[in-house]
Amino acid sequence: MSLEVKIPSVGESITSGVISAWHKADGEAVTKGDTLLTLDTDKVSTDLTAEDSGVIRIHAQAGDEVNIGQVVAVIEVATAAAPAVAAPATAKVAAEPKPAPAPAPAPAVAAATPAPSAVLMSAALPSSGAGLRAAVEAANHSLGALQGTGEPSKLHSEGRTSRKRMTPLRRKIAAQLVSAQHQAAILTTFNECDMSAVMKLRSEMQDAFVAEHGVKLGFMSFFIKAVISGLKSCPAINARIDGDDLIENHYFDIGVAVGTEKGLMVPVVRDADQKSFAQLEKDLAAYAIKAREGKMELQDLQGGVFTLSNGGIYGSLLSTPILNPPQSGILGMHKIQERPVAIKGQVVVRPMMYLALSYDHRIVDGKEAVTFLVRVKDCMENPMRLMLGL
C-alpha cells in the first residue's frame, strides 16, 4: 500500500512553497512521526512528518517550488501477512508456513550526508575560467548524488557568478519593501537618548529579576513600554490608511523585527500595554527560540500596529528603517556608543543611542513624529516612569 505525501495548506493566500531540505533519502525507511522535509513559504517554514511507517520514494527534489496539495513523495507501507488457513482434518501433516523475511531497511544515508556547504567548501575551486565551471558542475552533481536525486542542484555557474532562485520568503520581503516605498510617503526623523539610567537600573535589578522570573531584563521591554507611551500621546502613529478611510487602532500589538538565516521576520507581541516587563521578556525569549529553530508560525507574524527594529545588535550606528505595511511607523534602535555630550555646561561621556522614526507622512505630521520620538527619549532616560506607568 502506498501513502501519498502531499503539501498541506499552511495559511490563507499561500499557494506554493519551496522544499528547502529533505531529511530522508529516497528509498530510506521512515517511521511514523519522522520529519520528512522542510517547506519554506513566503511567511513561515513548516516541517512535514510521516503519517505512517514504510519506505519513502521521493518525487520532488530540494529546491523545487511546489504547490499546495501537490504529491511530493509516497511512503510504501508494508502490509501485514494474511493469516494461515487451517488445514483440512483429513490432512496428515499441516505444513507450517514460513513468514516472509522483512525487507532490510535501506542504510540511513541522510544521517551521514554532509551539508551542501561542506561539499562546496571541500572542493578546491580554480579562481576563474573553464576550470571553475567544471569544478562547480562536479560539485553540483555531487550534491545531487548526496541528496539521493542523481540530479544537479539548483546552483548554476556562469563564469565568475552563480545564479539561484530566491526563496519565497526573500521574494515576499522584496515585494513588501518595494510596496512600502511606492505606496507610502516615508519620512524619517532622528533623535538620541542617554542610556545611562536604564543601564544602571538593569544592572541593579538584573539578579533579582532573573531569580524571580527566570528571564533576563533586556532593553527591548523598556523600548516596547516607551513606544506604547508614545503611541498613546500621538494616536495618529497608531493608525493606517485603507483606501480613502483612516483606521485608528485602539490596541497595542507591537512587532519586533528578528533577523534569521532565511530573512527578516516580525513576530508580534499581543496586547503589550497589558503585560509586565517580565511577561514581555518571556514573550520575546519564546519568539527568539522559535526563530532560531525555524518554528515561527503564521499567526505569530500577523497583525501589529507598530514595529521595533534593533540594528544596534549588528553594530549599526544610524539607519533609516522602512515601514512594515500597512503600519504607519517603525522605530529604529542603534548601537549604544560612548560619546561626549554637553550636560549643564559640562562635557561628559555618556552611553548614547541614536533613534530613528520612519513614518507615513500622509497620516503623521512632523510635529506628531517629533513629539512621539521625544516621548520615547524621555521614557528611556527616566525608566522609573515606565515602571510606575507614568
C-alpha positions as CSV (number, residue, x, y, z in Angstrom):
1,M,0.0,0.0,0.0
2,S,1.3,3.5,-0.9
3,L,0.6,6.6,1.2
4,E,0.9,9.9,-0.6
5,V,2.9,12.8,0.9
6,K,1.1,16.0,-0.1
7,I,2.0,19.6,0.6
8,P,-0.6,20.8,3.2
9,S,-2.3,24.2,3.4
10,V,-0.3,26.4,5.7
11,G,-2.4,29.5,5.7
12,E,-4.7,31.7,3.6
13,S,-3.2,33.3,0.5
14,I,-0.3,30.8,0.5
15,T,-0.4,28.8,-2.7
16,S,3.1,27.4,-3.0
17,G,6.4,26.9,-1.3
18,V,9.9,25.6,-1.8
19,I,11.3,22.4,-0.4
20,S,14.3,23.7,1.4
21,A,15.6,20.3,2.6
22,W,14.7,16.6,2.6
23,H,15.5,15.0,6.0
24,K,15.2,11.5,4.5
25,A,16.8,10.0,1.4
26,D,15.0,8.3,-1.5
27,G,14.5,4.7,-0.6
28,E,15.1,5.2,3.1
29,A,13.0,3.5,5.8
30,V,10.9,6.0,7.8
31,T,9.0,5.7,11.0
32,K,5.6,7.3,11.7
33,G,6.3,10.8,13.1
34,D,9.7,11.2,11.4
35,T,10.4,14.6,9.9
36,L,10.4,14.2,6.1
37,L,11.0,17.7,4.7
38,T,11.1,21.4,5.4
39,L,8.9,23.6,3.3
40,D,9.6,27.3,3.0
41,T,6.8,29.7,2.1
42,D,6.7,33.5,1.8
43,K,5.8,33.7,5.5
44,V,6.9,30.7,7.5
45,S,8.8,27.4,7.4
46,T,7.0,24.2,8.1
47,D,8.2,20.6,8.7
48,L,6.2,17.7,7.3
49,T,6.2,14.4,9.2
50,A,5.5,10.9,8.1
51,E,1.9,9.7,8.8
52,D,2.9,6.0,8.7
53,S,6.0,3.8,8.6
54,G,7.5,2.4,5.4
55,V,9.9,3.2,2.7
56,I,9.9,6.7,1.1
57,R,10.0,7.3,-2.6
58,I,10.7,11.0,-3.4
59,H,9.1,12.7,-6.4
60,A,10.2,16.3,-5.9
61,Q,13.7,17.5,-5.0
62,A,15.2,20.0,-2.6
63,G,15.0,23.5,-4.2
64,D,11.8,22.7,-6.2
65,E,8.8,25.1,-5.9
66,V,5.7,23.0,-5.2
67,N,2.0,23.9,-5.0
68,I,-0.3,23.3,-2.1
69,G,-1.8,19.8,-2.5
70,Q,1.0,18.5,-4.7
71,V,2.2,15.0,-4.1
72,V,6.0,15.2,-3.4
73,A,6.6,11.6,-2.3
74,V,4.9,8.3,-1.4
75,I,5.5,6.0,1.5
76,E,5.4,2.3,0.6
77,V,3.7,0.9,3.7
78,A,4.3,-2.8,4.4
79,T,1.0,-4.8,4.6
80,A,0.6,-7.4,7.3
81,A,0.8,-11.1,6.2
82,A,-2.5,-12.9,5.7
83,P,-3.3,-15.4,8.5
84,A,-2.6,-19.1,7.6
85,V,-5.7,-21.1,6.6
86,A,-6.3,-24.2,8.9
87,A,-5.5,-27.5,7.1
88,P,-8.4,-30.0,6.4
89,A,-8.9,-32.7,9.1
90,T,-8.0,-35.4,6.5
91,A,-4.5,-34.0,6.1
92,K,-1.8,-36.0,7.8
93,V,0.6,-33.1,8.3
94,A,-0.1,-29.4,8.2
95,A,2.9,-27.6,6.8
96,E,3.6,-24.6,8.8
97,P,4.1,-21.6,6.5
98,K,7.3,-19.7,7.0
99,P,6.9,-15.9,7.3
100,A,8.3,-13.9,4.5
101,P,11.5,-12.2,5.5
102,A,11.1,-8.5,6.2
103,P,12.7,-6.2,3.7
104,A,16.0,-4.9,5.1
105,P,15.9,-1.2,5.7
106,A,17.9,1.0,3.4
107,P,21.0,2.4,5.0
108,A,20.5,5.8,6.7
109,V,22.2,7.9,4.1
110,A,20.7,11.2,5.2
111,A,22.3,10.9,8.7
112,A,25.7,10.6,7.2
113,T,25.2,13.1,4.4
114,P,27.4,16.2,4.7
115,A,25.8,19.6,4.3
116,P,25.9,21.1,0.8
117,S,28.1,23.9,2.0
118,A,30.6,21.3,3.2
119,V,30.7,19.7,-0.3
120,L,31.4,23.1,-2.0
121,M,33.9,24.1,0.7
122,S,35.8,20.9,0.3
123,A,36.3,21.3,-3.4
124,A,39.5,23.2,-4.4
125,L,37.9,25.6,-6.9
126,P,40.0,27.4,-9.5
127,S,39.7,31.2,-9.5
128,S,38.0,31.6,-12.9
129,G,37.5,30.2,-16.4
130,A,36.6,26.8,-17.6
131,G,38.2,25.1,-14.6
132,L,35.9,26.9,-12.2
133,R,32.8,26.0,-14.3
134,A,33.9,22.3,-14.4
135,A,34.5,22.3,-10.6
136,V,31.1,23.8,-9.8
137,E,29.4,21.4,-12.1
138,A,31.1,18.5,-10.5
139,A,30.1,19.8,-7.0
140,N,26.5,20.2,-8.2
141,H,26.4,16.5,-9.4
142,S,27.9,15.5,-6.0
143,L,25.2,17.4,-4.2
144,G,22.5,15.7,-6.3
145,A,24.0,12.3,-5.5
146,L,24.2,13.0,-1.8
147,Q,20.6,14.1,-1.8
148,G,19.6,10.8,-3.4
149,T,18.4,12.5,-6.5
150,G,21.1,11.8,-9.0
151,E,20.4,15.3,-10.4
152,P,22.4,18.5,-10.1
153,S,21.4,21.0,-7.5
154,K,19.8,24.4,-8.4
155,L,23.1,26.3,-8.3
156,H,24.2,27.3,-11.7
157,S,27.7,28.7,-12.6
158,E,28.1,31.5,-15.1
159,G,31.8,32.1,-15.1
160,R,32.6,34.3,-12.1
161,T,29.0,34.4,-10.8
162,S,26.4,31.9,-9.7
163,R,22.6,32.0,-10.0
164,K,19.9,30.5,-7.8
165,R,16.2,31.2,-7.3
166,M,15.2,33.4,-4.4
167,T,13.3,31.7,-1.6
168,P,9.6,32.6,-1.2
169,L,10.4,34.4,2.0
170,R,13.1,36.6,0.3
171,R,10.7,37.3,-2.6
172,K,8.0,38.3,-0.2
173,I,10.4,40.6,1.8
174,A,11.5,42.2,-1.5
175,A,7.9,42.8,-2.6
176,Q,6.9,44.3,0.7
177,L,9.8,46.7,0.8
178,V,9.2,47.9,-2.7
179,S,5.5,48.2,-2.0
180,A,6.2,50.3,1.1
181,Q,8.4,52.7,-0.9
182,H,5.8,53.1,-3.6
183,Q,2.6,53.4,-1.5
184,A,3.6,55.4,1.5
185,A,5.2,58.9,1.9
186,I,8.0,57.8,4.1
187,L,9.9,60.3,6.1
188,T,12.5,59.7,8.9
189,T,13.2,61.9,11.9
190,F,16.1,61.3,14.4
191,N,17.0,61.9,18.0
192,E,19.3,60.3,20.5
193,C,18.9,59.2,24.1
194,D,21.2,58.8,27.1
195,M,21.1,55.1,28.1
196,S,22.8,55.7,31.5
197,A,19.7,55.5,33.7
198,V,18.2,52.3,32.1
199,M,21.6,50.6,32.1
200,K,22.1,51.4,35.8
201,L,18.6,50.1,36.6
202,R,19.1,46.9,34.7
203,S,22.5,46.4,36.4
204,E,21.0,46.9,39.9
205,M,17.9,44.8,39.3
206,Q,19.1,42.0,37.0
207,D,19.9,39.3,39.6
208,A,16.7,39.8,41.5
209,F,14.7,39.9,38.2
210,V,16.2,36.7,36.9
211,A,15.7,34.9,40.3
212,E,12.0,36.0,40.4
213,H,11.0,35.5,36.7
214,G,13.6,33.2,35.2
215,V,14.5,35.5,32.3
216,K,16.9,38.4,31.9
217,L,15.8,42.0,31.9
218,G,16.7,43.4,28.4
219,F,16.4,46.7,26.7
220,M,13.6,45.7,24.4
221,S,11.0,45.5,27.1
222,F,11.8,49.1,28.1
223,F,11.6,50.3,24.4
224,I,8.2,48.5,24.0
225,K,6.8,50.3,27.0
226,A,8.3,53.6,25.8
227,V,6.8,53.1,22.3
228,I,3.4,52.4,23.8
229,S,3.6,55.6,25.8
230,G,4.5,57.5,22.6
231,L,1.6,55.9,20.7
232,K,-0.8,56.9,23.4
233,S,0.4,60.5,23.3
234,C,0.3,60.5,19.4
235,P,-2.6,58.3,18.3
236,A,-2.0,59.2,14.6
237,I,1.0,56.9,14.5
238,N,-1.2,54.1,15.7
239,A,-3.4,54.4,12.6
240,R,-3.3,53.2,9.0
241,I,-4.8,54.1,5.6
242,D,-7.3,51.7,3.9
243,G,-8.4,53.2,0.6
244,D,-10.0,56.5,1.4
245,D,-10.5,55.6,5.1
246,L,-8.3,56.2,8.1
247,I,-8.4,53.3,10.6
248,E,-7.4,54.1,14.1
249,N,-6.2,51.2,16.3
250,H,-7.1,51.2,20.0
251,Y,-4.9,48.3,20.9
252,F,-1.1,47.9,21.1
253,D,0.2,44.8,19.3
254,I,3.9,45.6,18.8
255,G,6.0,43.9,16.2
256,V,9.7,43.2,16.9
257,A,11.9,42.6,13.9
258,V,14.1,39.4,14.2
259,G,16.9,38.5,11.8
260,T,17.1,34.9,10.8
261,E,19.2,32.9,8.4
262,K,16.3,32.9,6.0
263,G,15.4,36.5,6.3
264,L,13.8,39.1,8.4
265,M,10.7,38.2,10.4
266,V,8.4,40.4,12.6
267,P,6.7,38.4,15.3
268,V,4.0,40.4,17.2
269,V,3.7,40.8,21.0
270,R,0.0,40.9,21.6
271,D,-1.6,43.5,23.9
272,A,1.8,44.7,25.0
273,D,0.3,47.5,27.1
274,Q,-1.3,45.0,29.4
275,K,1.8,43.0,30.0
276,S,4.5,43.4,32.7
277,F,8.2,43.7,31.9
278,A,8.6,40.0,32.9
279,Q,5.9,38.8,30.6
280,L,7.3,40.9,27.7
281,E,10.7,39.4,28.2
282,K,9.3,35.9,28.3
283,D,7.3,36.5,25.0
284,L,10.5,37.8,23.4
285,A,12.6,34.9,24.5
286,A,10.0,32.4,23.2
287,Y,10.0,34.1,19.8
288,A,13.8,34.1,19.7
289,I,13.8,30.3,20.2
290,K,11.1,29.8,17.5
291,A,13.1,32.0,15.1
292,R,16.3,30.1,15.8
293,E,14.7,26.7,15.3
294,G,12.7,27.8,12.3
295,K,9.4,27.1,14.0
296,M,7.7,30.5,13.7
297,E,4.0,30.1,13.0
298,L,1.9,32.2,10.7
299,Q,-0.3,33.6,13.5
300,D,2.9,34.8,15.2
301,L,3.6,37.2,12.3
302,Q,0.1,38.6,11.6
303,G,-1.2,41.9,12.7
304,G,0.9,44.5,14.6
305,V,0.3,48.2,14.7
306,F,4.0,49.4,15.1
307,T,7.4,47.8,14.6
308,L,10.7,48.0,16.5
309,S,13.9,47.2,14.7
310,N,17.2,46.9,16.6
311,G,20.1,47.2,14.1
312,G,22.3,48.0,17.0
313,I,22.9,44.4,17.8
314,Y,24.7,44.1,14.5
315,G,26.7,47.3,15.1
316,S,24.6,49.8,13.1
317,L,25.2,53.4,14.3
318,L,22.4,55.0,12.3
319,S,19.8,54.0,9.7
320,T,16.5,54.9,8.1
321,P,14.2,51.9,8.6
322,I,11.4,51.1,6.0
323,L,7.8,50.8,7.1
324,N,6.2,47.4,7.6
325,P,2.9,47.9,5.6
326,P,0.2,48.7,6.4
327,Q,1.7,50.2,9.6
328,S,2.4,53.9,9.7
329,G,5.5,53.9,12.0
330,I,8.7,52.0,12.8
331,L,11.4,52.8,15.3
332,G,15.0,52.0,14.5
333,M,17.3,51.4,17.5
334,H,21.0,51.5,17.1
335,K,24.4,50.8,18.7
336,I,25.0,52.1,22.2
337,Q,28.2,54.1,21.9
338,E,30.0,56.2,24.5
339,R,30.2,59.8,23.2
340,P,31.0,63.2,24.7
341,V,27.8,65.2,25.3
342,A,27.2,68.6,27.0
343,I,25.1,68.4,30.2
344,K,24.6,71.5,32.3
345,G,27.5,73.3,30.7
346,Q,29.9,70.4,31.2
347,V,31.2,67.9,28.6
348,V,30.7,64.4,29.9
349,V,31.0,60.9,28.3
350,R,27.7,59.0,28.2
351,P,26.4,55.8,26.6
352,M,24.3,57.2,23.8
353,M,21.9,55.6,21.2
354,Y,20.6,57.2,18.0
355,L,16.9,56.7,17.5
356,A,15.2,56.9,14.0
357,L,11.5,57.1,13.5
358,S,10.2,56.4,10.0
359,Y,6.6,57.3,9.4
360,D,3.9,57.7,6.8
361,H,3.7,61.4,6.2
362,R,0.3,61.0,4.6
363,I,-1.1,60.4,8.2
364,V,1.6,61.7,10.5
365,D,2.7,65.3,10.6
366,G,6.2,66.3,11.5
367,K,5.1,67.8,14.9
368,E,3.5,64.5,15.9
369,A,6.5,62.5,14.8
370,V,8.9,64.6,16.8
371,T,6.6,64.6,19.8
372,F,6.5,60.8,19.7
373,L,10.2,60.5,19.5
374,V,10.8,62.9,22.3
375,R,8.4,60.9,24.4
376,V,10.3,57.7,23.8
377,K,13.6,59.5,24.6
378,D,12.2,60.9,27.9
379,C,10.9,57.4,28.9
380,M,14.2,55.8,28.2
381,E,16.1,58.5,30.1
382,N,13.7,58.2,33.0
383,P,12.9,54.5,33.2
384,M,11.2,54.7,36.6
385,R,8.2,56.5,34.9
386,L,7.8,53.3,32.8
387,M,7.8,51.2,36.0
388,L,5.2,53.4,37.5
389,G,3.1,53.7,34.4
390,L,3.6,57.4,34.0
